[in-house]
């Protein structure tokens, strides 16, 4: 009797389950909710960046976030945070490497976080935007991407830059190397920047950006160097009178994704991310390069009270080749010849 009761209970439970599934599915279909029921939850991709809109890279990656969500039909939810999520480049990149966030950029600290990129900062080694773009979007960029995946656990989505650096000063324009003699020039705190200024004839003063404006006002420094796009964004015209177009350091950086997150995307999603990253790269480059010439610099900076001067770039280049290149050629011997001989 007990056996019959057990069989009956199991049979009854099975019937109830079948009825529930059948009835539930019918209800879902009748209500028109089947697509929602079938759709997987969107994969969230948080992108942290040190700067907010309207900085050129922030503008491009904010645009990219919207396109990723739209073009993936909601499968991917890229969320851009500029200067709000994490306040330091190193913190951003540590969060990407650990997988706490999916994506980020080292911005101006690329050579600190990825020492392999330091070679591109050597003064006058990169001669033009055309040369730079073909290197980074070609075999040199591909090789670094593979190295970064193995060494740091990140996938490079694209390389971009903040342009070539030029001098901003308060007392006189820097047209020839001799104009740097005795000048106290603020530099970022990576060795190559100090070597650049000292090698070209000035006195390098390593200093965090937060101290620069007050130091310029008080005379602790005579000036510094920035790309044109950042002279405008950072309002350097408020503490300087001259912008001298020397093109002495090229400043590349990249946007990366945690490698495990990247490997978790489908091939179609990976292609979408790379395609949109390349378009973001193009937008950043357009914003940066379009202002990095004498005519546009005059148009932007002279109404703000600055005088824009053309420098003797070849004279500066010769000094750099003689005094700065030899040590860095040894340090970066593996990549040096490939970069130096790369034809744009």
Secondary structure, DSSP 8 states (H G I E B T S, - for coil): -HHHHHHHHHHHHHHHHHHHHHHHHHHHHHHT-HHHHH----EEEEEEESS-TTSHHHHHHHHHHHHHHHHTTTSEEEEEEESSS-SSHHHHHHHHHHTSSSEEE-GGGHHHHSGGGGGGGSTTTS--HHHHHHHHTSHHHHHHHHHHHHHHSEEEEEEEEEEE-EEEESSS---SGGGGTT-EEEE-SSHHHHHHHHHHTSEEEE--GGGHHHHHHHTS-SEEEE-HHHHHHTTGGGT-SEEEE----EEEEEEEEEHHHHHTS-HHHHHHHHHHHHHHHHHHHHHHHTT-SHHHHHHHHGGGT-EEEE--HHHHHHHHHHHTHHHHHHHTHHHHHHHHT---
